[in-house]
Amino acid sequence: MLCISSWRETESIFNETFSKGNNLCSECGNTVFIDENRGLLVCEECGLVHSEKHIDRGPEWRAFDADQKRKRTRTGAPMTYMIHDKGLSTMIDWKNRDIFGKEIPAKMRGQIYRLRKWQSRIRVSNATERNLTFALSELDRMASNLDLQKNLRECAAKVYRDAVEAHLIRGRSIEGVVSASLYAACRMYKVPRTLNEIAEVARVAKKEISRSFRFISLELELNLNPTKPMDFLSRFISELELTSNCHKTAKRIIRMAESRGLTSGRRPTGVCAASIYASCLLENERRTQREIARVSCVTEVTVRNRFSELAENLGIGLALKINNKKI
């Protein structure tokens, strides 16, 4: 057992034990866990105690239901990039009730209304904050329409804030840079969203989004990897309601196409759509080219052209003839 002389020593051992890739027991190599009740860092397999004076960073109070937790907590919501002031300021709620839930008397509502109005003005005090207020509300609207998760929205907001701090917004529309930031966040998190899909929910053209994306990715040195057909496969398969066998076949076709260089210079959505169409024919799960093109946001001509290339170079046409299927 280790002998700890001070809380600083405890802190250093805790940080050393739970640093990246170092949360394993030094004796048996199994996972070390925290015993909150006794303040111990213990191996769950061999029982070795790594530290016996672990500091509890939680609150000193206890709560047994959500109402108690809400009343006893003394801190606000966590910091977020989705609010112009990062959520560090307070605001007067529009509900005319006090902290105890009682209604505010009618004679005081006029005063509360004026206080609320001035407080909202004070929160946005300069041009940068006004820019962020509008841009982040627009970002939240677009992300909601695309059904994107919270951490991706935070990432997009951080990219936009970096663009504002680097003075990249000047001469460009706020909506265009917001859309480009959202597209960049989708690329970072490998969430398949095309420029066409973002342009549908944005209030700017696809060309402007593409131009803004190229500019901020170059200036901010985002170094994003290009999208691949495999990134869109699971989503398209799910929307077309195809089976796992069709999914596996399409994945195999895409890997063969990538190994032979058939995806170079081709839009990933088009290659993915053609692979899905080929797998549908091979697995006898009929989906029309129009259905696949609609889900993939490409034209039927693109599906046919990419499918012809795959059939010619991967021998899919021969497999279809053997299975007595018509191309």
Secondary structure, 3 states (H helix, E strand, C coil): CCCCCCHHHHHHHHHHHCCCCCCECCCCCCEEEEECCCCEEEECCCCCEEECCCCCCCCCCCCCCHHHHHHHCCCCCCCCCCCCCCCCCCCCCCCCECCCCCECCHHHHHHHHHHHHHHHHHHCCCHHHHHHHHHHHHHHHHHHHHCCCHHHHHHHHHHHHHHHHCCCCCCCCHHHHHHHHHHHHHHHCCCCCCHHHHHHHCCCCHHHHHHHHHHHHHHCCCCCCCCCHHHHHHHHHHHHCCCHHHHHHHHHHHHHHHHCCCCCCCCHHHHHHHHHHHHHHHCCCCCCHHHHHHHHCCCHHHHHHHHHHHHHHHCHHHHHHHCCCCC
